[in-house]
Amino acid sequence: MQNTGEQEDVLRDRMLAHLERIKAQAQADHDVSDDDELFNQVAAGSAVADAAETPEAESPEEENSEISSKDQAGPSAETADIVMSTSKKKKKKKRKPKTAGLPEAGSTIPDDYVEKYNEDPELDIFNPARPVAQRVEFAMAKYRKNHKFSISKKNIFDDYLRFGGINTGPNAFQGRTTGADNLGDDLAEDDYEAAKAGIDSIEDDDEDVFVSFREVAQIYFGSRFIRQSKFIQLSEFQDAPEVVDAFLRYLQIRNVCPEYEQDIQAARDICDRARLELPRCKTLINLFPDKFNQACCVVFEGNQKDIMDFVPTWNTGDSKLQAIYGSFLADTVGMTKHEALSIVSPIVGDAGQRKVVNKKLVQRVRVVEIEGRNSNGADPCEEASEPVLLGSTSANTQHAVAGIYVKVVVSDYETSLTNYTLLMEKRISDQILPKIVFTADFYELDNGQWYIDQVNSIFPSFFLEEDEGSDEDV
């Protein structure tokens, strides 16, 4: 019997021999593949050359040799052709979306823009002899059909129409709803939202219908849009004036209501102001409260002081428990009592000697003056307020920015007889525009300094209160 070492040598030799055979076979296959590729490249040229020559008679031996060679090479070439043909998949032709080529709602179109979907000119749908309600209905239908709406812009447009007295219902112009939300998606037309596109109609039973495009735009953007909870994103505050203005311009360039031309232009002027002021109102409500006014509420009187002074029944004097609760309060309010004192004292003096002597809760006011800024409505990003240093809080690095203030004067919205001079951080005053309206709780200290709490409902300068009898779906 062979010993173990010899057996291992034999096994190794067999494995090496097997590997050599595999390598040789792979090299042979590679050579055949190269020959086939070369044959395919020169076949066309060779065929032309061979056709120009007269073929010579071949001997039986040569003919048999050629047939044998074809039998060997032919199957390999044919297999390659089959593989190449089957590897090419047939491309599926995409269905072109119905919204392809349509402008997006809110975009600017040229006056001579030719719509994709047009009615028969003989219908003369915008003839001034037709009732204005009918002409506007036709215009809304055409505008929807020839524009693509994202879901957000459709909601804005529908809400504006409903507020203006337009009944919007389901199942009209399917496919116009979500084309802008799913760009490039050829199935975007068939989703559930598309089936909910609106039919717009105007109730014109009353012959004395009051028409005012300007008033609708002013109340909608000046009050209703901000009060509603359905629009909360900054992008919606930016898109809304664009969507409404584009539709009003559509009424102009299609000459839908020539008798209301001036009124429509006045409504577009409101939209132009809303482009700047609506996003500012949204930004401001997120910036309040500033550090100084918040600190006054913690030290003197206000909602923050009520939170800081609250002592739960389970807080029995345990030092660790008190420390945890104090940390929780600081996170909830945004500052500790010590930090609040460090912000307030450089401005009002000894906080222990100050007290609240007057307060007006839920007071609506209008901005009448911003220190360092002209009252011409200039964009504060271009004409920034000059910072006013009123005491230093540099020792408190966390709230060092609170040492830069700007004086802002507001007056009663109803009477304009009483003025209140406030201090606001520059980052807030730079966003404020003259004549904007807001509601807050006002507190006056015994040294004449006013501060505010619970700032809410910030409205643009063209604020106009919505009638009590109007739809209150907010």
DRENDO-1510 file (C-alpha; in Angstrom, 1 decimal, always signed):
<recs>
REC; n; res; u; v; w
REC; 1; MET; +0.0; +0.0; +0.0 .
REC; 2; GLN; +1.1; +3.5; -0.7 .
REC; 3; ASN; +1.8; +5.7; +2.3 .
REC; 4; THR; -0.2; +8.9; +3.0 .
REC; 5; GLY; +2.5; +11.2; +1.5 .
REC; 6; GLU; +2.4; +9.4; -1.8 .
REC; 7; GLN; -1.4; +9.5; -1.9 .
REC; 8; GLU; -1.4; +13.3; -1.3 .
REC; 9; ASP; +1.1; +13.7; -4.2 .
REC; 10; VAL; -1.0; +11.7; -6.6 .
REC; 11; LEU; -4.1; +13.7; -5.6 .
REC; 12; ARG; -2.3; +17.0; -6.1 .
REC; 13; ASP; -1.0; +15.9; -9.5 .
REC; 14; ARG; -4.6; +14.9; -10.6 .
REC; 15; MET; -5.9; +18.3; -9.4 .
REC; 16; LEU; -3.2; +20.2; -11.3 .
REC; 17; ALA; -3.8; +18.2; -14.5 .
REC; 18; HIS; -7.6; +18.9; -14.2 .
REC; 19; LEU; -6.9; +22.6; -13.8 .
REC; 20; GLU; -4.7; +22.6; -16.9 .
REC; 21; ARG; -7.5; +21.0; -18.9 .
REC; 22; ILE; -10.0; +23.6; -17.7 .
REC; 23; LYS; -7.6; +26.4; -18.7 .
REC; 24; ALA; -7.0; +24.9; -22.1 .
REC; 25; GLN; -10.7; +24.5; -22.8 .
REC; 26; ALA; -11.4; +28.1; -21.7 .
REC; 27; GLN; -8.6; +29.4; -24.0 .
REC; 28; ALA; -10.0; +27.4; -26.9 .
REC; 29; ASP; -13.5; +28.8; -26.3 .
REC; 30; HIS; -12.1; +32.3; -26.1 .
REC; 31; ASP; -10.2; +31.8; -29.4 .
REC; 32; VAL; -13.4; +30.6; -31.1 .
REC; 33; SER; -15.3; +33.6; -29.9 .
REC; 34; ASP; -12.7; +35.9; -31.2 .
REC; 35; ASP; -12.7; +34.2; -34.6 .
REC; 36; ASP; -16.5; +34.5; -34.7 .
REC; 37; GLU; -16.4; +38.2; -33.9 .
REC; 38; LEU; -13.7; +38.8; -36.6 .
REC; 39; PHE; -15.8; +36.9; -39.1 .
REC; 40; ASN; -18.8; +39.0; -38.4 .
REC; 41; GLN; -16.8; +42.2; -38.9 .
REC; 42; VAL; -15.3; +41.3; -42.3 .
REC; 43; ALA; -18.2; +39.2; -43.6 .
REC; 44; ALA; -19.8; +42.1; -45.4 .
REC; 45; GLY; -16.6; +43.3; -47.1 .
REC; 46; SER; -15.6; +39.8; -48.1 .
REC; 47; ALA; -19.0; +39.2; -49.6 .
REC; 48; VAL; -18.6; +42.2; -51.9 .
REC; 49; ALA; -15.1; +41.2; -52.9 .
REC; 50; ASP; -16.1; +37.5; -53.6 .
REC; 51; ALA; -19.0; +38.6; -55.7 .
REC; 52; ALA; -16.7; +40.5; -58.1 .
REC; 53; GLU; -14.6; +37.4; -58.7 .
REC; 54; THR; -15.5; +34.2; -60.6 .
REC; 55; PRO; -15.4; +31.3; -58.2 .
REC; 56; GLU; -13.0; +28.5; -59.2 .
REC; 57; ALA; -14.0; +24.8; -59.2 .
REC; 58; GLU; -13.1; +23.1; -56.1 .
REC; 59; SER; -11.9; +19.5; -55.7 .
REC; 60; PRO; -14.1; +17.1; -53.8 .
REC; 61; GLU; -11.5; +16.9; -51.0 .
REC; 62; GLU; -11.5; +20.7; -50.7 .
REC; 63; GLU; -15.3; +20.9; -50.7 .
REC; 64; ASN; -15.6; +18.3; -48.0 .
REC; 65; SER; -12.9; +20.1; -46.0 .
REC; 66; GLU; -14.9; +23.4; -46.3 .
REC; 67; ILE; -18.2; +21.7; -45.2 .
REC; 68; SER; -16.4; +20.1; -42.3 .
REC; 69; SER; -15.0; +23.6; -41.3 .
REC; 70; LYS; -18.5; +25.2; -41.5 .
REC; 71; ASP; -19.9; +22.4; -39.4 .
REC; 72; GLN; -17.4; +23.2; -36.7 .
REC; 73; ALA; -17.6; +27.0; -36.8 .
REC; 74; GLY; -21.2; +27.4; -37.9 .
REC; 75; PRO; -23.0; +26.4; -34.7 .
REC; 76; SER; -20.9; +28.8; -32.6 .
REC; 77; ALA; -21.7; +31.8; -34.9 .
REC; 78; GLU; -25.4; +31.0; -35.0 .
REC; 79; THR; -25.5; +30.7; -31.2 .
REC; 80; ALA; -23.9; +34.1; -30.9 .
REC; 81; ASP; -26.5; +35.6; -33.2 .
REC; 82; ILE; -29.3; +34.1; -31.2 .
REC; 83; VAL; -27.9; +35.3; -27.9 .
REC; 84; MET; -27.4; +38.8; -29.3 .
REC; 85; SER; -31.0; +39.0; -30.7 .
REC; 86; THR; -32.6; +37.7; -27.5 .
REC; 87; SER; -30.6; +40.0; -25.3 .
REC; 88; LYS; -32.2; +43.0; -26.9 .
REC; 89; LYS; -35.5; +43.6; -25.1 .
REC; 90; LYS; -38.3; +45.4; -26.8 .
REC; 91; LYS; -38.8; +48.8; -25.2 .
REC; 92; LYS; -42.3; +49.5; -24.0 .
REC; 93; LYS; -43.7; +52.7; -25.5 .
REC; 94; LYS; -44.6; +55.1; -22.7 .
REC; 95; ARG; -48.1; +56.6; -22.7 .
REC; 96; LYS; -47.8; +60.4; -23.0 .
REC; 97; PRO; -49.4; +62.1; -20.0 .
REC; 98; LYS; -52.4; +64.3; -20.7 .
REC; 99; THR; -50.7; +67.1; -18.8 .
REC; 100; ALA; -47.6; +67.0; -21.0 .
REC; 101; GLY; -46.8; +70.5; -22.3 .
REC; 102; LEU; -49.3; +72.2; -20.0 .
REC; 103; PRO; -48.1; +75.2; -17.9 .
REC; 104; GLU; -48.1; +74.8; -14.2 .
REC; 105; ALA; -50.9; +76.6; -12.3 .
REC; 106; GLY; -49.4; +79.9; -11.0 .
REC; 107; SER; -46.8; +80.2; -13.7 .
REC; 108; THR; -46.7; +83.3; -16.0 .
REC; 109; ILE; -47.8; +82.7; -19.6 .
REC; 110; PRO; -47.5; +85.1; -22.5 .
REC; 111; ASP; -50.5; +87.1; -23.6 .
REC; 112; ASP; -50.6; +85.3; -26.9 .
REC; 113; TYR; -50.2; +81.8; -25.4 .
REC; 114; VAL; -52.1; +79.2; -27.5 .
REC; 115; GLU; -53.9; +76.7; -25.2 .
REC; 116; LYS; -53.6; +73.0; -25.8 .
REC; 117; TYR; -57.3; +72.3; -25.4 .
REC; 118; ASN; -59.5; +74.9; -27.1 .
REC; 119; GLU; -63.2; +75.2; -27.7 .
REC; 120; ASP; -65.0; +75.8; -31.0 .
REC; 121; PRO; -64.5; +79.5; -31.8 .
REC; 122; GLU; -68.1; +79.7; -33.1 .
REC; 123; LEU; -69.3; +79.1; -29.5 .
REC; 124; ASP; -67.9; +82.6; -28.5 .
REC; 125; ILE; -68.0; +81.6; -24.9 .
REC; 126; PHE; -66.7; +85.0; -23.6 .
REC; 127; ASN; -69.2; +87.1; -25.5 .
REC; 128; PRO; -70.0; +90.1; -23.2 .
REC; 129; ALA; -73.6; +89.5; -24.0 .
REC; 130; ARG; -73.5; +86.3; -21.9 .
REC; 131; PRO; -74.1; +86.6; -18.1 .
REC; 132; VAL; -70.8; +87.3; -16.2 .
REC; 133; ALA; -71.3; +84.2; -14.1 .
REC; 134; GLN; -71.5; +82.0; -17.2 .
REC; 135; ARG; -68.3; +83.6; -18.6 .
REC; 136; VAL; -66.4; +83.1; -15.4 .
REC; 137; GLU; -67.5; +79.4; -15.2 .
REC; 138; PHE; -66.2; +78.8; -18.8 .
REC; 139; ALA; -63.0; +80.6; -17.8 .
REC; 140; MET; -62.5; +78.4; -14.7 .
REC; 141; ALA; -63.1; +75.2; -16.7 .
REC; 142; LYS; -60.7; +76.2; -19.4 .
REC; 143; TYR; -58.0; +77.3; -16.9 .
REC; 144; ARG; -58.3; +73.9; -15.1 .
REC; 145; LYS; -58.1; +71.9; -18.3 .
REC; 146; ASN; -55.1; +73.8; -19.7 .
REC; 147; HIS; -53.0; +73.9; -16.5 .
REC; 148; LYS; -51.5; +71.2; -14.3 .
REC; 149; PHE; -52.0; +71.5; -10.6 .
REC; 150; SER; -50.1; +70.0; -7.7 .
REC; 151; ILE; -52.3; +68.9; -4.8 .
REC; 152; SER; -51.2; +71.8; -2.7 .
REC; 153; LYS; -52.0; +74.4; -5.5 .
REC; 154; LYS; -55.3; +72.7; -6.3 .
REC; 155; ASN; -56.3; +73.0; -2.6 .
REC; 156; ILE; -55.4; +76.7; -2.6 .
REC; 157; PHE; -57.3; +77.4; -5.9 .
REC; 158; ASP; -60.4; +75.5; -4.7 .
REC; 159; ASP; -60.4; +77.3; -1.4 .
REC; 160; TYR; -60.1; +80.7; -3.0 .
REC; 161; LEU; -63.0; +79.9; -5.4 .
REC; 162; ARG; -65.2; +78.6; -2.6 .
REC; 163; PHE; -64.6; +81.7; -0.6 .
REC; 164; GLY; -65.5; +83.8; -3.6 .
REC; 165; GLY; -68.8; +82.1; -4.0 .
REC; 166; ILE; -67.9; +79.3; -6.4 .
REC; 167; ASN; -69.3; +75.8; -5.9 .
REC; 168; THR; -66.6; +73.2; -6.4 .
REC; 169; GLY; -67.6; +69.6; -6.9 .
REC; 170; PRO; -66.2; +66.3; -8.0 .
REC; 171; ASN; -65.4; +64.6; -11.3 .
REC; 172; ALA; -64.4; +67.2; -13.8 .
REC; 173; PHE; -61.4; +67.3; -16.1 .
REC; 174; GLN; -59.9; +64.2; -14.6 .
REC; 175; GLY; -56.1; +64.1; -14.9 .
REC; 176; ARG; -55.5; +67.8; -14.1 .
REC; 177; THR; -55.0; +67.1; -10.4 .
REC; 178; THR; -51.7; +65.5; -9.8 .
REC; 179; GLY; -49.7; +65.9; -13.0 .
REC; 180; ALA; -47.4; +68.5; -11.3 .
REC; 181; ASP; -46.8; +66.2; -8.3 .
REC; 182; ASN; -45.5; +63.3; -10.3 .
REC; 183; LEU; -43.4; +64.6; -13.1 .
REC; 184; GLY; -42.4; +61.9; -15.5 .
REC; 185; ASP; -44.9; +59.4; -14.0 .
REC; 186; ASP; -47.1; +58.1; -16.8 .
REC; 187; LEU; -49.6; +56.7; -14.3 .
REC; 188; ALA; -50.0; +59.9; -12.4 .
REC; 189; GLU; -53.2; +60.6; -14.3 .
REC; 190; ASP; -55.1; +57.6; -12.9 .
REC; 191; ASP; -54.8; +58.1; -9.2 .
REC; 192; TYR; -57.7; +58.8; -6.7 .
REC; 193; GLU; -57.0; +62.5; -6.5 .
REC; 194; ALA; -57.5; +62.9; -10.2 .
REC; 195; ALA; -61.1; +61.8; -9.8 .
REC; 196; LYS; -61.7; +64.6; -7.3 .
REC; 197; ALA; -60.9; +67.5; -9.7 .
REC; 198; GLY; -63.7; +70.1; -9.3 .
REC; 199; ILE; -66.7; +71.2; -11.3 .
REC; 200; ASP; -67.0; +74.9; -10.7 .
REC; 201; SER; -70.4; +76.7; -10.8 .
REC; 202; ILE; -71.8; +80.0; -9.7 .
REC; 203; GLU; -75.2; +80.4; -8.2 .
REC; 204; ASP; -76.7; +83.3; -10.0 .
REC; 205; ASP; -80.4; +83.0; -9.0 .
REC; 206; ASP; -80.2; +86.4; -7.5 .
REC; 207; GLU; -80.0; +89.0; -10.3 .
REC; 208; ASP; -78.5; +91.5; -7.9 .
REC; 209; VAL; -75.3; +89.5; -7.3 .
REC; 210; PHE; -72.5; +91.7; -6.0 .
REC; 211; VAL; -69.2; +91.2; -7.8 .
REC; 212; SER; -65.9; +92.4; -6.4 .
REC; 213; PHE; -62.7; +90.6; -7.3 .
REC; 214; ARG; -60.7; +93.1; -5.2 .
REC; 215; GLU; -62.7; +92.6; -2.0 .
REC; 216; VAL; -62.5; +88.8; -2.3 .
REC; 217; ALA; -58.7; +89.0; -2.8 .
REC; 218; GLN; -58.3; +91.4; +0.1 .
REC; 219; ILE; -60.3; +89.5; +2.6 .
REC; 220; TYR; -59.0; +86.1; +1.5 .
REC; 221; PHE; -55.3; +87.0; +1.8 .
REC; 222; GLY; -55.8; +89.7; +4.5 .
REC; 223; SER; -57.6; +87.5; +6.9 .
REC; 224; ARG; -59.1; +84.2; +5.9 .
REC; 225; PHE; -56.0; +82.4; +4.5 .
REC; 226; ILE; -54.0; +83.2; +7.7 .
REC; 227; ARG; -56.8; +82.1; +10.1 .
REC; 228; GLN; -57.2; +78.7; +8.5 .
REC; 229; SER; -55.5; +75.7; +9.9 .
REC; 230; LYS; -55.4; +73.9; +6.5 .
REC; 231; PHE; -52.5; +76.0; +5.2 .
REC; 232; ILE; -49.5; +75.9; +7.5 .
REC; 233; GLN; -46.5; +75.5; +5.3 .
REC; 234; LEU; -44.4; +78.5; +4.3 .
REC; 235; SER; -44.4; +77.2; +0.7 .
REC; 236; GLU; -48.2; +77.5; +0.7 .
REC; 237; PHE; -48.0; +81.1; +1.9 .
REC; 238; GLN; -45.6; +81.7; -1.0 .
REC; 239; ASP; -47.6; +79.8; -3.6 .
REC; 240; ALA; -51.1; +81.2; -2.8 .
REC; 241; PRO; -50.7; +84.7; -4.3 .
REC; 242; GLU; -49.0; +83.3; -7.4 .
REC; 243; VAL; -51.9; +80.9; -8.0 .
REC; 244; VAL; -54.7; +83.4; -7.6 .
REC; 245; ASP; -52.8; +86.2; -9.5 .
REC; 246; ALA; -52.2; +83.8; -12.5 .
REC; 247; PHE; -55.9; +83.1; -12.7 .
REC; 248; LEU; -56.9; +86.8; -12.5 .
REC; 249; ARG; -54.4; +87.5; -15.2 .
REC; 250; TYR; -56.0; +84.7; -17.3 .
REC; 251; LEU; -59.3; +86.5; -17.0 .
REC; 252; GLN; -57.6; +89.6; -18.3 .
REC; 253; ILE; -55.7; +88.2; -21.3 .
REC; 254; ARG; -58.8; +86.2; -22.4 .
REC; 255; ASN; -61.0; +89.3; -21.9 .
REC; 256; VAL; -63.5; +87.4; -19.9 .
REC; 257; CYS; -64.9; +90.3; -17.9 .
REC; 258; PRO; -64.0; +93.6; -19.7 .
REC; 259; GLU; -66.6; +95.4; -17.6 .
REC; 260; TYR; -64.6; +94.5; -14.4 .
REC; 261; GLU; -61.1; +95.2; -15.8 .
REC; 262; GLN; -60.2; +97.8; -13.1 .
REC; 263; ASP; -61.6; +95.7; -10.3 .
REC; 264; ILE; -59.6; +92.6; -11.5 .
REC; 265; GLN; -56.4; +94.8; -11.7 .
REC; 266; ALA; -57.1; +96.0; -8.1 .
REC; 267; ALA; -57.3; +92.4; -7.0 .
REC; 268; ARG; -54.0; +91.7; -8.8 .
REC; 269; ASP; -52.4; +94.6; -6.9 .
REC; 270; ILE; -53.5; +92.9; -3.6 .
REC; 271; CYS; -51.9; +89.6; -4.8 .
REC; 272; ASP; -48.7; +91.6; -5.6 .
REC; 273; ARG; -48.6; +92.9; -2.0 .
REC; 274; ALA; -49.4; +89.4; -0.6 .
REC; 275; ARG; -46.4; +88.0; -2.4 .
REC; 276; LEU; -44.2; +89.9; +0.0 .
REC; 277; GLU; -46.3; +90.2; +3.1 .
REC; 278; LEU; -47.9; +86.7; +3.5 .
REC; 279; PRO; -44.5; +84.9; +3.8 .
REC; 280; ARG; -43.4; +87.6; +6.3 .
REC; 281; CYS; -46.4; +87.1; +8.5 .
REC; 282; LYS; -45.7; +83.3; +8.6 .
REC; 283; THR; -42.1; +83.9; +9.4 .
REC; 284; LEU; -42.8; +86.4; +12.1 .
REC; 285; ILE; -45.3; +84.2; +14.0 .
REC; 286; ASN; -42.5; +81.6; +14.2 .
REC; 287; LEU; -39.9; +84.1; +15.5 .
REC; 288; PHE; -41.9; +85.4; +18.5 .
REC; 289; PRO; -41.3; +85.7; +21.3 .
REC; 290; ASP; -38.0; +87.5; +21.4 .
REC; 291; LYS; -35.7; +87.2; +24.5 .
REC; 292; PHE; -36.5; +90.6; +26.1 .
REC; 293; ASN; -40.3; +90.3; +26.0 .
REC; 294; GLN; -40.1; +86.7; +27.1 .
REC; 295; ALA; -37.8; +87.6; +30.0 .
REC; 296; CYS; -40.2; +90.3; +31.1 .
REC; 297; CYS; -43.0; +87.7; +31.2 .
REC; 298; VAL; -40.8; +85.5; +33.4 .
REC; 299; VAL; -39.8; +88.2; +35.8 .
REC; 300; PHE; -42.9; +90.4; +36.0 .
REC; 301; GLU; -46.2; +89.1; +34.7 .
REC; 302; GLY; -47.4; +86.9; +31.8 .
REC; 303; ASN; -48.0; +83.4; +30.7 .
REC; 304; GLN; -44.3; +82.4; +31.3 .
REC; 305; LYS; -44.4; +83.7; +34.9 .
REC; 306; ASP; -47.4; +81.5; +35.7 .
REC; 307; ILE; -45.5; +78.5; +34.4 .
REC; 308; MET; -42.3; +79.4; +36.4 .
REC; 309; ASP; -44.2; +80.1; +39.6 .
REC; 310; PHE; -46.2; +76.9; +39.5 .
REC; 311; VAL; -45.2; +74.5; +42.3 .
REC; 312; PRO; -46.5; +70.9; +42.0 .
REC; 313; THR; -47.8; +69.2; +45.1 .
REC; 314; TRP; -45.2; +66.4; +44.8 .
REC; 315; ASN; -42.3; +68.9; +45.0 .
REC; 316; THR; -41.7; +68.5; +48.8 .
REC; 317; GLY; -38.3; +70.0; +49.0 .
REC; 318; ASP; -36.0; +67.2; +47.8 .
REC; 319; SER; -33.0; +69.0; +46.3 .
REC; 320; LYS; -32.5; +66.5; +43.5 .
REC; 321; LEU; -36.2; +66.6; +42.6 .
REC; 322; GLN; -36.1; +70.4; +42.6 .
REC; 323; ALA; -33.1; +70.5; +40.3 .
REC; 324; ILE; -34.8; +68.1; +37.8 .
REC; 325; TYR; -38.0; +70.2; +37.9 .
REC; 326; GLY; -36.0; +73.4; +37.5 .
REC; 327; SER; -34.2; +72.0; +34.4 .
REC; 328; PHE; -37.6; +70.9; +33.0 .
REC; 329; LEU; -39.0; +74.5; +33.5 .
REC; 330; ALA; -35.9; +76.0; +31.8 .
REC; 331; ASP; -36.4; +73.8; +28.8 .
REC; 332; THR; -40.1; +74.5; +28.6 .
REC; 333; VAL; -39.9; +78.3; +29.0 .
REC; 334; GLY; -36.6; +78.7; +27.2 .
REC; 335; MET; -34.6; +80.4; +30.0 .
REC; 336; THR; -34.1; +80.2; +33.8 .
REC; 337; LYS; -35.2; +83.0; +36.2 .
REC; 338; HIS; -31.6; +84.0; +36.6 .
REC; 339; GLU; -31.1; +84.3; +32.8 .
REC; 340; ALA; -34.3; +86.4; +32.5 .
REC; 341; LEU; -33.1; +88.8; +35.2 .
REC; 342; SER; -29.8; +89.2; +33.4 .
REC; 343; ILE; -31.7; +90.2; +30.2 .
REC; 344; VAL; -34.2; +92.5; +31.8 .
REC; 345; SER; -32.1; +94.4; +34.4 .
REC; 346; PRO; -29.8; +96.3; +31.9 .
REC; 347; ILE; -32.9; +97.8; +30.3 .
REC; 348; VAL; -35.4; +98.4; +33.1 .
REC; 349; GLY; -33.0; +98.8; +36.0 .
REC; 350; ASP; -33.5; +96.9; +39.2 .
REC; 351; ALA; -36.2; +94.4; +38.4 .
REC; 352; GLY; -37.1; +94.1; +42.0 .
REC; 353; GLN; -38.2; +97.8; +42.0 .
REC; 354; ARG; -40.4; +97.4; +38.9 .
REC; 355; LYS; -44.0; +96.3; +38.7 .
REC; 356; VAL; -46.8; +96.1; +36.1 .
REC; 357; VAL; -49.2; +99.1; +36.3 .
REC; 358; ASN; -51.3; +98.6; +33.2 .
REC; 359; LYS; -52.2; +95.7; +30.9 .
REC; 360; LYS; -54.4; +95.2; +27.9 .
REC; 361; LEU; -55.1; +91.7; +26.9 .
REC; 362; VAL; -55.8; +90.5; +23.4 .
REC; 363; GLN; -55.1; +93.9; +22.0 .
REC; 364; ARG; -55.1; +94.3; +18.2 .
REC; 365; VAL; -52.6; +96.8; +16.9 .
REC; 366; ARG; -51.1; +98.2; +13.7 .
REC; 367; VAL; -47.4; +98.9; +13.2 .
REC; 368; VAL; -46.9; +102.6; +12.6 .
REC; 369; GLU; -43.1; +103.1; +13.0 .
REC; 370; ILE; -39.9; +101.0; +12.9 .
REC; 371; GLU; -36.8; +102.9; +14.2 .
REC; 372; GLY; -34.2; +103.3; +11.6 .
REC; 373; ARG; -36.6; +102.5; +8.7 .
REC; 374; ASN; -38.6; +104.8; +6.5 .
REC; 375; SER; -42.4; +104.2; +6.6 .
REC; 376; ASN; -42.7; +103.8; +2.9 .
REC; 377; GLY; -43.1; +100.0; +3.0 .
REC; 378; ALA; -39.6; +99.3; +1.7 .
REC; 379; ASP; -38.4; +95.8; +1.9 .
REC; 380; PRO; -36.5; +95.4; +5.2 .
REC; 381; CYS; -34.0; +93.0; +3.5 .
REC; 382; GLU; -32.9; +96.0; +1.4 .
REC; 383; GLU; -33.3; +98.7; +4.0 .
REC; 384; ALA; -32.4; +97.1; +7.3 .
REC; 385; SER; -33.0; +98.7; +10.7 .
REC; 386; GLU; -30.1; +100.3; +12.6 .
REC; 387; PRO; -29.4; +98.3; +15.7 .
REC; 388; VAL; -29.8; +100.1; +19.0 .
REC; 389; LEU; -27.7; +98.9; +22.0 .
REC; 390; LEU; -29.8; +99.2; +25.2 .
REC; 391; GLY; -27.6; +97.7; +27.8 .
REC; 392; SER; -25.2; +94.8; +27.5 .
REC; 393; THR; -25.9; +91.1; +28.2 .
REC; 394; SER; -22.5; +89.9; +26.9 .
REC; 395; ALA; -21.9; +88.2; +30.3 .
REC; 396; ASN; -24.7; +85.8; +29.3 .
REC; 397; THR; -23.3; +84.3; +26.1 .
REC; 398; GLN; -26.4; +82.2; +25.5 .
REC; 399; HIS; -28.6; +85.3; +25.1 .
REC; 400; ALA; -25.9; +87.8; +24.0 .
REC; 401; VAL; -28.0; +88.6; +20.8 .
REC; 402; ALA; -30.8; +89.8; +23.0 .
REC; 403; GLY; -28.7; +93.0; +23.7 .
REC; 404; ILE; -29.5; +94.3; +20.2 .
REC; 405; TYR; -33.0; +95.9; +20.0 .
REC; 406; VAL; -35.0; +98.1; +17.7 .
REC; 407; LYS; -37.9; +100.3; +18.8 .
REC; 408; VAL; -41.2; +99.5; +17.2 .
REC; 409; VAL; -44.2; +101.8; +17.7 .
REC; 410; VAL; -47.7; +100.3; +17.3 .
REC; 411; SER; -51.1; +101.9; +17.8 .
REC; 412; ASP; -54.7; +100.6; +18.5 .
REC; 413; TYR; -56.1; +99.1; +15.4 .
REC; 414; GLU; -59.6; +100.4; +16.0 .
REC; 415; THR; -59.0; +104.0; +17.2 .
REC; 416; SER; -55.3; +104.7; +16.4 .
REC; 417; LEU; -55.4; +107.0; +19.5 .
REC; 418; THR; -53.0; +105.1; +21.8 .
REC; 419; ASN; -49.4; +104.3; +20.9 .
REC; 420; TYR; -47.2; +101.6; +22.5 .
REC; 421; THR; -43.4; +101.7; +22.1 .
REC; 422; LEU; -41.9; +98.2; +22.1 .
REC; 423; LEU; -38.4; +96.8; +22.0 .
REC; 424; MET; -37.8; +93.9; +19.6 .
REC; 425; GLU; -34.8; +92.0; +18.6 .
REC; 426; LYS; -33.3; +93.1; +15.3 .
REC; 427; ARG; -33.9; +89.7; +13.7 .
REC; 428; ILE; -37.6; +90.2; +14.3 .
REC; 429; SER; -37.8; +93.9; +13.4 .
REC; 430; ASP; -36.1; +93.3; +10.1 .
REC; 431; GLN; -39.0; +91.1; +9.1 .
REC; 432; ILE; -41.7; +93.5; +10.2 .
REC; 433; LEU; -43.4; +95.7; +7.6 .
REC; 434; PRO; -45.1; +99.0; +8.3 .
REC; 435; LYS; -48.9; +98.8; +8.8 .
REC; 436; ILE; -49.0; +95.1; +9.5 .
REC; 437; VAL; -51.5; +94.0; +12.1 .
REC; 438; PHE; -51.1; +91.6; +15.0 .
REC; 439; THR; -52.8; +90.7; +18.3 .
REC; 440; ALA; -51.0; +90.3; +21.6 .
REC; 441; ASP; -51.2; +90.9; +25.4 .
REC; 442; PHE; -49.7; +94.3; +26.4 .
REC; 443; TYR; -48.1; +95.0; +29.8 .
REC; 444; GLU; -46.8; +98.4; +31.0 .
REC; 445; LEU; -44.2; +98.8; +33.8 .
REC; 446; ASP; -44.1; +101.7; +36.2 .
REC; 447; ASN; -41.2; +103.2; +34.3 .
REC; 448; GLY; -43.3; +103.4; +31.1 .
REC; 449; GLN; -41.7; +100.5; +29.4 .
REC; 450; TRP; -44.2; +98.2; +27.5 .
REC; 451; TYR; -43.7; +94.5; +26.7 .
REC; 452; ILE; -45.8; +91.9; +25.0 .
REC; 453; ASP; -46.9; +88.4; +25.5 .
REC; 454; GLN; -48.9; +85.8; +23.5 .
REC; 455; VAL; -48.3; +87.3; +20.0 .
REC; 456; ASN; -50.6; +85.7; +17.5 .
REC; 457; SER; -52.7; +86.3; +14.4 .
REC; 458; ILE; -50.2; +88.4; +12.4 .
REC; 459; PHE; -51.9; +89.9; +9.3 .
REC; 460; PRO; -50.6; +91.9; +6.3 .
REC; 461; SER; -51.0; +95.6; +5.9 .
REC; 462; PHE; -54.1; +95.3; +3.8 .
REC; 463; PHE; -55.9; +93.4; +6.6 .
REC; 464; LEU; -59.7; +93.4; +6.3 .
REC; 465; GLU; -61.8; +91.6; +8.8 .
REC; 466; GLU; -64.0; +88.7; +7.4 .
REC; 467; ASP; -67.7; +89.2; +7.9 .
REC; 468; GLU; -69.2; +87.3; +10.8 .
REC; 469; GLY; -71.8; +85.7; +8.5 .
REC; 470; SER; -69.2; +84.3; +6.1 .
REC; 471; ASP; -68.1; +80.7; +6.0 .
REC; 472; GLU; -66.1; +79.8; +9.1 .
REC; 473; ASP; -64.5; +76.6; +7.9 .
REC; 474; VAL; -61.2; +77.3; +9.6 .
</recs>
